[in-house]
Amino acid sequence: MVSRLRRNQAEGQRLVTDTPPQAVDPTAGPRGPFSLRSGEFDLSVDHRPEPMRVAWVRPEGRARGATIVISHGLWDSPESFMGWARYLASHGHTVLLPTHQGSDKRQQSAM
């Protein structure tokens, strides 16, 4: 497992070093018209010993769009997707970003 982790880290470093930065996609459009509110809450679930921490971003006032859940991948965190959350919320959507304990940045640091 350690050798696989080292290979993955080496490949990640190579990609970061060899890949040129990408420009912002102009087709994504400007930020939406809504002001934003954000916060966090704890969600108790039966299969976890501790509550799940969930960050949220929503438009000020009443949300008009869909509720969107952005689930971070292995060794990541909701903060990595906060830009998307703000963009979507500025267009009227409510965005939830749960923290997956055991597969977040703390686990990566522990390795």
Contacts in CASP RR format, 6 or more apart in sequence:
PFRMAT RR
TARGET T0000
AUTHOR 0000-0000-0000
METHOD contacts of the structure
MODEL  1
MVSRLRRNQAEGQRLVTDTPPQAVDPTAGPRGPFSLRSGEFDLSVDHRPE
PMRVAWVRPEGRARGATIVISHGLWDSPESFMGWARYLASHGHTVLLPTH
QGSDKRQQSAM
5 111 0 8 1.000
28 87 0 8 1.000
31 86 0 8 1.000
31 87 0 8 1.000
31 90 0 8 1.000
32 87 0 8 1.000
32 90 0 8 1.000
32 91 0 8 1.000
32 92 0 8 1.000
33 90 0 8 1.000
33 91 0 8 1.000
34 59 0 8 1.000
34 60 0 8 1.000
34 89 0 8 1.000
34 90 0 8 1.000
34 91 0 8 1.000
34 92 0 8 1.000
35 59 0 8 1.000
35 60 0 8 1.000
36 57 0 8 1.000
36 58 0 8 1.000
36 59 0 8 1.000
36 60 0 8 1.000
36 86 0 8 1.000
36 89 0 8 1.000
36 90 0 8 1.000
37 57 0 8 1.000
37 58 0 8 1.000
37 59 0 8 1.000
37 60 0 8 1.000
37 61 0 8 1.000
38 55 0 8 1.000
38 56 0 8 1.000
38 57 0 8 1.000
38 58 0 8 1.000
38 85 0 8 1.000
38 89 0 8 1.000
39 55 0 8 1.000
39 56 0 8 1.000
39 57 0 8 1.000
40 53 0 8 1.000
40 54 0 8 1.000
40 55 0 8 1.000
40 56 0 8 1.000
41 53 0 8 1.000
41 54 0 8 1.000
41 56 0 8 1.000
42 51 0 8 1.000
42 52 0 8 1.000
42 53 0 8 1.000
42 54 0 8 1.000
43 51 0 8 1.000
43 52 0 8 1.000
43 53 0 8 1.000
43 54 0 8 1.000
43 98 0 8 1.000
44 51 0 8 1.000
44 52 0 8 1.000
45 51 0 8 1.000
45 52 0 8 1.000
48 101 0 8 1.000
50 101 0 8 1.000
52 98 0 8 1.000
52 99 0 8 1.000
52 100 0 8 1.000
52 101 0 8 1.000
53 98 0 8 1.000
53 99 0 8 1.000
53 101 0 8 1.000
54 96 0 8 1.000
54 97 0 8 1.000
54 98 0 8 1.000
54 99 0 8 1.000
55 78 0 8 1.000
55 82 0 8 1.000
55 85 0 8 1.000
55 96 0 8 1.000
55 97 0 8 1.000
55 98 0 8 1.000
55 99 0 8 1.000
56 94 0 8 1.000
56 95 0 8 1.000
56 96 0 8 1.000
56 97 0 8 1.000
57 82 0 8 1.000
57 85 0 8 1.000
57 86 0 8 1.000
57 88 0 8 1.000
57 89 0 8 1.000
57 94 0 8 1.000
57 95 0 8 1.000
57 97 0 8 1.000
58 89 0 8 1.000
58 92 0 8 1.000
58 93 0 8 1.000
58 94 0 8 1.000
58 95 0 8 1.000
59 89 0 8 1.000
59 90 0 8 1.000
59 92 0 8 1.000
59 93 0 8 1.000
59 94 0 8 1.000
63 89 0 8 1.000
63 92 0 8 1.000
63 93 0 8 1.000
63 94 0 8 1.000
64 92 0 8 1.000
65 91 0 8 1.000
65 92 0 8 1.000
65 93 0 8 1.000
65 94 0 8 1.000
66 93 0 8 1.000
66 94 0 8 1.000
67 93 0 8 1.000
67 94 0 8 1.000
67 95 0 8 1.000
67 96 0 8 1.000
68 88 0 8 1.000
68 93 0 8 1.000
68 94 0 8 1.000
68 95 0 8 1.000
68 96 0 8 1.000
69 95 0 8 1.000
69 96 0 8 1.000
69 97 0 8 1.000
69 98 0 8 1.000
70 78 0 8 1.000
70 81 0 8 1.000
70 84 0 8 1.000
70 85 0 8 1.000
70 95 0 8 1.000
70 96 0 8 1.000
70 97 0 8 1.000
71 97 0 8 1.000
71 98 0 8 1.000
71 100 0 8 1.000
72 78 0 8 1.000
72 80 0 8 1.000
72 81 0 8 1.000
72 97 0 8 1.000
72 99 0 8 1.000
72 100 0 8 1.000
72 104 0 8 1.000
73 100 0 8 1.000
73 103 0 8 1.000
74 103 0 8 1.000
75 103 0 8 1.000
75 104 0 8 1.000
75 105 0 8 1.000
75 107 0 8 1.000
75 108 0 8 1.000
76 104 0 8 1.000
76 105 0 8 1.000
77 99 0 8 1.000
77 104 0 8 1.000
77 105 0 8 1.000
78 85 0 8 1.000
78 97 0 8 1.000
78 98 0 8 1.000
78 99 0 8 1.000
81 97 0 8 1.000
82 97 0 8 1.000
84 95 0 8 1.000
85 95 0 8 1.000
85 97 0 8 1.000
88 95 0 8 1.000
89 95 0 8 1.000
END
